[in-house]
Amino acid sequence: MTAEIVNLNKFRKAREKAEDEKRAEQNRVRYGRTKAEKEQSAQIERIKERTLDGAEVAPRGTSMDDDLDPGSAS
């Protein structure tokens, strides 16, 4: 009866790889989003940016008309 020689490093590495794969799958479920979800979020952010870029708030005590033509003093 001869014993079969095994490399314990292979078993250890295989076990660690399986554990890493399991952890990665759990993280994908927990933190992952589909491509469609990411694109939808990006589109919503672009719409928000466009909306905010078109809005301007006047400083207190001044009106928007004062900033239109600063060269013409009335």
CNS distance restraints for C-alpha pairs under 8 A (distance, minus, plus):
assign (resid   7 and name CA) (resid  11 and name CA) 7.13 0.50 0.50
assign (resid   8 and name CA) (resid  12 and name CA) 6.17 0.50 0.50
assign (resid   9 and name CA) (resid  13 and name CA) 5.96 0.50 0.50
assign (resid  10 and name CA) (resid  14 and name CA) 5.96 0.50 0.50
assign (resid  11 and name CA) (resid  15 and name CA) 6.09 0.50 0.50
assign (resid  12 and name CA) (resid  16 and name CA) 6.21 0.50 0.50
assign (resid  13 and name CA) (resid  17 and name CA) 6.02 0.50 0.50
assign (resid  14 and name CA) (resid  18 and name CA) 6.22 0.50 0.50
assign (resid  15 and name CA) (resid  19 and name CA) 6.26 0.50 0.50
assign (resid  16 and name CA) (resid  20 and name CA) 6.10 0.50 0.50
assign (resid  17 and name CA) (resid  21 and name CA) 6.16 0.50 0.50
assign (resid  18 and name CA) (resid  22 and name CA) 6.20 0.50 0.50
assign (resid  19 and name CA) (resid  23 and name CA) 6.18 0.50 0.50
assign (resid  20 and name CA) (resid  24 and name CA) 6.03 0.50 0.50
assign (resid  21 and name CA) (resid  25 and name CA) 6.16 0.50 0.50
assign (resid  22 and name CA) (resid  26 and name CA) 6.35 0.50 0.50
assign (resid  23 and name CA) (resid  27 and name CA) 6.23 0.50 0.50
assign (resid  24 and name CA) (resid  28 and name CA) 6.13 0.50 0.50
assign (resid  25 and name CA) (resid  29 and name CA) 6.32 0.50 0.50
assign (resid  26 and name CA) (resid  30 and name CA) 6.10 0.50 0.50
assign (resid  27 and name CA) (resid  31 and name CA) 5.64 0.50 0.50
assign (resid  27 and name CA) (resid  32 and name CA) 7.05 0.50 0.50
assign (resid  28 and name CA) (resid  32 and name CA) 4.56 0.50 0.50
assign (resid  28 and name CA) (resid  33 and name CA) 7.95 0.50 0.50
assign (resid  33 and name CA) (resid  37 and name CA) 6.07 0.50 0.50
assign (resid  33 and name CA) (resid  38 and name CA) 6.60 0.50 0.50
assign (resid  34 and name CA) (resid  38 and name CA) 6.43 0.50 0.50
assign (resid  35 and name CA) (resid  39 and name CA) 6.16 0.50 0.50
assign (resid  36 and name CA) (resid  40 and name CA) 6.07 0.50 0.50
assign (resid  37 and name CA) (resid  41 and name CA) 6.24 0.50 0.50
assign (resid  38 and name CA) (resid  42 and name CA) 6.19 0.50 0.50
assign (resid  39 and name CA) (resid  43 and name CA) 6.12 0.50 0.50
assign (resid  40 and name CA) (resid  44 and name CA) 6.24 0.50 0.50
assign (resid  41 and name CA) (resid  45 and name CA) 6.24 0.50 0.50
assign (resid  42 and name CA) (resid  46 and name CA) 6.24 0.50 0.50
assign (resid  43 and name CA) (resid  47 and name CA) 6.31 0.50 0.50
assign (resid  44 and name CA) (resid  48 and name CA) 6.26 0.50 0.50
assign (resid  45 and name CA) (resid  49 and name CA) 6.16 0.50 0.50
assign (resid  46 and name CA) (resid  50 and name CA) 6.22 0.50 0.50
assign (resid  47 and name CA) (resid  51 and name CA) 6.18 0.50 0.50
assign (resid  48 and name CA) (resid  52 and name CA) 6.11 0.50 0.50
assign (resid  49 and name CA) (resid  53 and name CA) 5.91 0.50 0.50
assign (resid  50 and name CA) (resid  54 and name CA) 6.38 0.50 0.50
assign (resid  51 and name CA) (resid  55 and name CA) 6.70 0.50 0.50
assign (resid  52 and name CA) (resid  56 and name CA) 7.89 0.50 0.50
assign (resid  58 and name CA) (resid  62 and name CA) 6.67 0.50 0.50
assign (resid  58 and name CA) (resid  63 and name CA) 6.32 0.50 0.50
assign (resid  58 and name CA) (resid  64 and name CA) 6.04 0.50 0.50
assign (resid  59 and name CA) (resid  63 and name CA) 7.68 0.50 0.50
assign (resid  62 and name CA) (resid  66 and name CA) 6.85 0.50 0.50
assign (resid  63 and name CA) (resid  67 and name CA) 7.60 0.50 0.50
assign (resid  64 and name CA) (resid  68 and name CA) 7.00 0.50 0.50
assign (resid  65 and name CA) (resid  69 and name CA) 7.93 0.50 0.50
assign (resid  66 and name CA) (resid  70 and name CA) 6.89 0.50 0.50
